[in-house]
Amino acid sequence: MSSIRERNKEQILRAASEEFADKGFAATKTSDIAAKAGLPKPNVYYYFKSKENLYREVLESIIEPLLAASAPFNEDGHPAQVLKAYIRSKIRISRELPYASKVFASEIMHGAPHLSAEQIEQLNAQAKHNIGCLQRWIDQGLMAKVDPHHLVFSIWAATQTYADFDWQISTVTGKAKLDDADYEAAAETIIRLVLKGCEVAEPVASEQVKSA
């Protein structure tokens, strides 16, 4: 029974992500979510109680990976390795959770009315921690003297565009859907731009062993 419950919740959550991304919170109907999920409408309320709760669950489904993406940032990490891992994690989120990413982007653009104070604090604390790490590396001479705030903003924009502006990307590339090679090329391009632009050298062998 638990597996059926989890499968139904997953189907509803996936359908809700698509509907909210396409129509926004106000215009989305629970009946449309149920139809897309292939389940009766009462199931939506049984598992999530209300449309607002379901919307918050969609937001939570993207917030957790976004917070987890910053795991490589720590005081002992080498900037080249940390930035590579972070950028790849952000690209993977855009690829695997494109609809939830759009919902999150829309939520932020509207002033985050549905995010809890705790979620806002978590996201802000994460950003400040990452910026603090970058600033320490700059002070240590491991990176060029770039503005760490705007470096973080630029990485956000460069990686999240593959989810939030997928229609434009598909139109320009002529592809209905990007493949493995496209996402790999995206990650490598952003990594190259960031590392070269910030004058970050690759760690020497001894540093790689230490960080491992």
PETA-V702542 format. One record per run of one state. SS is the DSSP state (H for helix, E for strand, C for the rest). FROM is the first residue (numbers start at 0). LEN is the number of residues. If there is no record, write none. Layout:
BEGIN
ss=SS from=FROM len=LEN
ss=SS from=FROM len=LEN
END
This chain:
BEGIN
ss=C from=0 len=1
ss=H from=1 len=26
ss=C from=27 len=2
ss=H from=29 len=8
ss=C from=37 len=3
ss=H from=40 len=8
ss=C from=48 len=2
ss=H from=50 len=22
ss=C from=72 len=6
ss=H from=78 len=18
ss=C from=96 len=1
ss=H from=97 len=12
ss=C from=109 len=7
ss=H from=116 len=23
ss=C from=139 len=8
ss=H from=147 len=17
ss=C from=164 len=1
ss=H from=165 len=8
ss=C from=173 len=6
ss=H from=179 len=18
ss=C from=197 len=7
ss=H from=204 len=7
ss=C from=211 len=1
END
